[in-house]
Structure formats: structure tokens, C-alpha cells
Amino acid sequence: MALYAPPQRSAHDLEDTGGAVMIQSLQERLQQLEERSLFQEAVVRQRSAKLLVAGSVSGFLGFFFALVIGIITEQTSGKVDLNRRPFNSKRGYFPATVSEMVHDPTKPEGKVFFAFCFIGATFIFFSWYPTQLRNAYIGDDELACFGLSWISIRQFIPASGMMLLSIVTVVPGAQAGITDEICIGLHLLGACMLFVGYFIVEAHCVGWGFFKSYVGHQVHESDSALRQRAFCLTMIAVFYTIFIVLQVVLSIGKPFINPEDADKWGEMEGHPGIQLVDTAHWRVKLLKISSYGSEVICGIFLILSHLVIWYHCEERHYDLPEELDSLCSKLVSDPERQRKLAAEEEEYGEDSEDEFD
């Protein structure tokens, strides 16, 4: 009986088969590389969205807790001087700015403001959201000044300004010396970088107001989201303008304010330097509260603007794989450790199948 003999394959047939296998392997490899590349980019961009919202919430908590603690302080210990004697006005001292309220880093309001605002600024800075979120990215071809692109300014100016104003604190103007004036200047620089800097780059991004005629880019954002972002910008402009006007009125004094109605500063027994002797009349105090409130509301809308960007970004909806590929066969050099990890991986796979069944 004749034995079965497999058909003979020519060298040409073997070359074709080997080539097909090689092409298939190459295609699988390319697909694997594409999946890994997409995974890495998705992780980075999703992380950017998470850092943006975490930084925004942290900044809001800094303003909120400073306000709450400041009000409690004004209603309790704020009605007496450093010698624990009640002021003649019988009214508590209320600062005209957030900066003045949180100027002492050893007091509760100063501690919480520094902690939350610095953490928030750090998160926002390291999110790199101007280059990672599609609804904030506008490319780097449009230059603002000195050869810097708009997205570079958005990345470095507002967050750095927030760090600067939270770290370099100020003292009340009546107590400021020459070196304190330098700190006040740096603090004001940080405030301008945060409020004015952010307002300008966001206005350019969404085409708010007169920036609309200068916009040469398209933002990947819905019309409703653009309206929300434009509304936040409008509120920032309105309340920051109110704040500046009230600060000018409080700083000039006459003819807007009677000096007798303002806070009184002078020497106090047992305490060196200039101290608060008596608090302002209600007319001046209401101006100070309005000034403080307008600054807080401006800051809240600035934070809300960041939250609107986060809420409408596509990156926060990315669904990442539920498992990571094992790399032990390529990155673990110890053969014994490789075998142990492979056995654990196989055992884990069997347990997962049992749970699924």
C-alpha cells in the first residue's frame, strides 16, 4: 500500500507564505503600536482635564474658606484692638481686599488661602491644559508679543500669577515700609498676571468683544459652551472694574471719603510700629465690603471659567482600558521573577474567567 506523501512546495511558494506571515505580523505589530500610542495620549489628556478641575476646585476653596474665617474673625476678635480693648466705633475691622485679609500666613485665613490657592495653581500649571484640551488649544502660529504664542502665555502667566500672589503677601498700606512696598508691587504683579492675564488669553481664545475681529483660529467648542465662557469673561470684566474703581476711591479719600469716617491708624501702647486704633464708619465699611465682595466674585467667575472649560472638554469622557498589558517579559531581567509573574498573571486570568462565568 502506498504511503501518503505531502505535496512538495517550491521555494517560491515558501517565500510567498513567509512573506504573508511577515506582513500579517507587521500589521498586528503596527496595530499594537497604534493602540499603545492612543492609550498614552488619552492618559495624558485625561490627566490634564482632571488636574484642571482639581486645581479649580482648590482655588475656589481657598477663596471660600478665607471669606468664612474672615467673617468669623471680624465678628469676634475683630472688634477689639491688640490690647483687647473694644474699638470706640464698636464695629469690627473688615479689609478692603482679599490680599489684606489673608496677609498674615500665621493666621487661619492666611494658612488656608495659601494652601488651597498654591495647590490649585500648581495643579493648573502642571495640567498643561492649553496644549492638551481641544477646546482650549488654538495652535502656536498666532503670536501675542515678543515672539510668544498665545498658548504659551496662557500656560505660564495666569497660573504663575496665582502662585505669586499666594506666596508674596502684603500688609495694610498704613503699616507698609519700603521693603513692604516692594512686596506689594510683586503681589499686584501676580494679581494682574492672574486676573488680567487670564482674561486677555481667554478673550482671545473665544473671540470675546473686540478680540473677535482678531481671531484667526477655530475653537473646538459648542455654541452654548462659547456663550457660557463669554458670560464668565463679561462678569470678570464687570466685577474687576468695580473692584478697581472702589480701590481708587478708598485710596484717594477726599473728596469721596471723609477722613474722620476712615480707619484710624497710629501708635499703640505696648506694640511697636503703626497699629489699628479705631475702625471705619459704616459708610466707609460698606465701601470696603463692596470692594472685597467684587474681588471675590471676580475670582469666582475666573474659577468658574476654568470649570466650564473642563465640563465641556471631550477629554474627561475618555474611557481607558480596564487592564494594562504586562511588560514583565521585556522589562524584568530575572528569569525566575519572570516565571513567577507569568504564573500569577495566568492564575489571575483563570480567576477572572471563573468570576465572569
Residue, then its C-alpha position, 0 to 999 in steps of 0.5 A: m500500500a502506498l504511503y501518503a506523501p505531502p505535496q512538495r512546495s517550491a521555494h517560491d511558494l515558501e517565500d510567498t507564505g513567509g512573506a504573508v506571515m511577515i506582513q500579517s505580523l507587521q500589521e498586528r505589530l503596527q496595530q499594537l503600536e497604534e493602540r499603545s500610542l492612543f492609550q498614552e495620549a488619552v492618559v495624558r489628556q485625561r490627566s490634564a482635564k482632571l488636574l484642571v478641575a482639581g486645581s479649580v476646585s482648590g482655588f475656589l476653596g481657598f477663596f471660600f474658606a478665607l471669606v468664612i474665617g474672615i467673617i468669623t474673625e471680624q465678628t469676634s476678635g475683630k472688634v477689639d484692638l491688640n490690647r483687647r480693648p473694644f474699638n470706640s466705633k464698636r464695629g469690627y475691622f473688615p479689609a478692603t481686599v482679599s490680599e489684606m485679609v489673608h496677609d498674615p500666613t500665621k493666621p487661619e485665613g492666611k494658612v488656608f488661602f495659601a494652601f488651597c490657592f498654591i495647590g490649585a495653581t500648581f495643579i493648573f500649571f502642571s495640567w498643561y491644559p492649553t496644549q492638551l484640551r481641544n477646546a482650549y488649544i488654538g495652535d502656536d502660529e498666532l503670536a501675542c508679543f515678543g515672539l510668544s504664542w498665545i498658548s504659551i502665555r496662557q500656560f505660564i502667566p495666569a497660573s504663575g500669577m496665582m502662585l505669586l500672589s499666594i506666596v508674596t503677601v502684603v500688609p495694610g498700606a498704613q503699616a507698609g515700609i519700603t521693603d513692604e512696598i516692594c512686596i506689594g508691587l510683586h503681589l499686584l504683579g501676580a494679581c494682574m498676571l492672574f486676573v488680567g492675564y487670564f482674561i486677555v488669553e481667554a478673550h482671545c481664545v473665544g473671540w470675546g468683544f473686540f478680540k473677535s475681529y482678531v481671531g484667526h483660529q477655530v475653537h473646538e467648542s459648542d455654541s452654548a459652551l462659547r456663550q457660557r465662557a463669554f458670560c464668565l469673561t463679561m462678569i470678570a470684566v464687570f466685577y474687576t472694574i468695580f473692584i478697581v474703581l472702589q480701590v481708587v476711591l478708598s485710596i484717594g479719600k477726599p473728596f469721596i471719603n471723609p477722613e474722620d469716617a476712615d480707619k484710624w491708624g497710629e501708635m499703640e501702647g505696648h506694640p511697636g510700629i503703626q497699629l489699628v486704633d479705631t475702625a471705619h464708619w459704616r459708610v466707609k465699611l460698606l465701601k470696603i465690603s463692596s470692594y472685597g465682595s467684587e474681588v471675590i466674585c471676580g475670582i469666582f467667575l475666573i474659577l468658574s471659567h476654568l470649570v466650564i472649560w473642563y465640563h465641556c472638554e471631550e477629554r474627561h469622557y475618555d474611557l481607558p482600558e480596564e487592564l494594562d498589558s504586562l511588560c514583565s517579559k521585556l522589562v524584568s531581567d530575572p528569569e525566575r521573577q519572570r516565571k513567577l509573574a507569568a504564573e500569577e498573571e495566568e492564575y489571575g486570568e483563570d480567576s477572572e474567567d471563573e468570576f465572569d462565568 
